[in-house]
């Protein structure tokens, strides 16, 4: 592996980590610039579930605002990223990646705090524009979700 390949993979790792850190800060507006203007966010519940698309950066930010941002009912958000496998294109200007993540939210449901833990697999497409990596497409697959009372 060349130094340029190692640097590209590290930059993509930082992009993925920035996404999760901003979610934990409930900063959906900050997540927006991590995506290209024409990015597509896909999500599905279960590996065989129906895939839903959210096209465009503005719509993606609005969706994040409703799930983890200021418009959401989330009281707390916590992401723990796991393994990330990146495959770089030969020209080092695009890449694909698979990232596993445990995303936990605390929400008020009927006056009681509930923890929802989602075990997520992200399948990403990345592109490098003007020397910076962006997410071009992200499929979020909620492999497992569990809820339990929060007694914090």
KAPEBEL-V123371 format. One record per helix or strand of 3 or more residues. SS is the DSSP state (h for helix, s for strand). FROM is the first residue (numbers start at 1). LEN is the number of residues. If there is no record, write none. Layout:
BEGIN
ss=<SS,SS>
from=<FROM,FROM>
len=<LEN,LEN>
END
This chain:
BEGIN
ss=<h,h,s,s,h,s,s,s,s>
from=<3,28,35,52,57,74,94,112,132>
len=<22,5,11,4,11,15,16,18,18>
END
